[in-house]
Amino acid sequence: MPKEKVQIRKAPKFLPFLILFAVVGAIIALILNSFISDADRTAQPILGYLLAYCAGLGAVLGLVIALVLDFVSRKRSKTLEATRSR
């Protein structure tokens, strides 16, 4: 049987990073909303804007962190010879 070269590495899963950091961003938005006094509030739905922006920024940050970890795992990957089994 011919041997093949394979790379062994531990790659991160992107979706859990996106979800986790989006939830953290939403929690930060709720905390920021609690610091806005009633006198400073307008008729605009500030909480909705805060949730959208903070959750979106959190998801982007999670994606960047996952990409960096993926890049690091590619650099640390090991190349081995493997025989295909049937």
Wavefront OBJ file of the C-alpha trace (Angstrom):
o trace
v 0.000 0.000 0.000
v 1.309 3.480 -0.791
v 1.960 5.870 2.036
v 0.554 9.395 2.033
v 1.712 12.482 3.860
v -0.917 13.972 6.160
v -0.903 17.014 8.404
v -1.983 16.609 12.015
v -3.274 19.746 13.743
v -5.955 20.922 16.104
v -8.071 23.520 14.322
v -10.604 25.704 16.162
v -14.290 25.587 15.300
v -15.443 29.003 14.140
v -19.137 28.917 15.080
v -18.611 28.528 18.859
v -16.230 31.518 18.824
v -18.770 33.620 16.916
v -21.647 32.687 19.219
v -19.663 33.094 22.443
v -18.323 36.534 21.589
v -21.706 37.702 20.243
v -23.302 36.730 23.563
v -20.525 38.523 25.473
v -21.155 41.593 23.291
v -24.880 41.413 24.067
v -24.145 41.233 27.798
v -21.864 44.273 27.481
v -24.691 46.092 25.650
v -27.086 45.346 28.519
v -24.541 46.634 31.028
v -23.960 49.803 28.985
v -27.723 50.331 28.741
v -28.065 50.230 32.518
v -25.580 53.093 32.841
v -27.636 55.456 30.645
v -29.741 57.663 32.879
v -33.409 58.316 32.179
v -32.679 62.009 31.615
v -30.309 61.183 28.734
v -32.706 58.796 26.985
v -34.438 59.812 23.776
v -37.366 58.307 21.906
v -34.903 56.109 19.986
v -34.604 52.440 21.056
v -31.051 52.691 22.401
v -30.977 49.120 23.715
v -31.668 47.724 20.256
v -28.815 49.719 18.740
v -26.449 48.758 21.537
v -27.342 45.074 21.173
v -26.873 45.135 17.407
v -23.541 46.932 17.451
v -21.992 45.218 20.477
v -23.093 41.720 19.419
v -21.838 42.373 15.888
v -18.500 43.670 17.122
v -18.231 40.707 19.488
v -18.886 38.267 16.641
v -16.223 39.950 14.493
v -13.769 39.825 17.392
v -14.543 36.126 17.894
v -13.949 35.469 14.202
v -10.591 37.287 14.318
v -9.504 35.289 17.369
v -10.534 32.011 15.688
v -8.588 32.968 12.560
v -5.486 33.765 14.605
v -5.749 30.449 16.443
v -6.225 28.654 13.112
v -3.100 30.342 11.733
v -1.112 29.321 14.828
v -2.364 25.729 14.571
v -1.274 25.574 10.914
v 2.223 26.663 11.902
v 2.380 24.029 14.652
v 1.023 21.194 12.506
v 3.041 18.030 12.099
v 3.459 16.121 8.853
v 3.386 12.341 9.160
v 3.246 9.416 6.792
v 0.065 7.369 6.942
v -1.134 4.211 5.252
v -4.749 4.211 4.104
v -6.824 1.427 5.623
v -9.878 -0.035 3.956
l 1 2 3 4 5 6 7 8 9 10 11 12 13 14 15 16 17 18 19 20 21 22 23 24 25 26 27 28 29 30 31 32 33 34 35 36 37 38 39 40 41 42 43 44 45 46 47 48 49 50 51 52 53 54 55 56 57 58 59 60 61 62 63 64 65 66 67 68 69 70 71 72 73 74 75 76 77 78 79 80 81 82 83 84 85 86
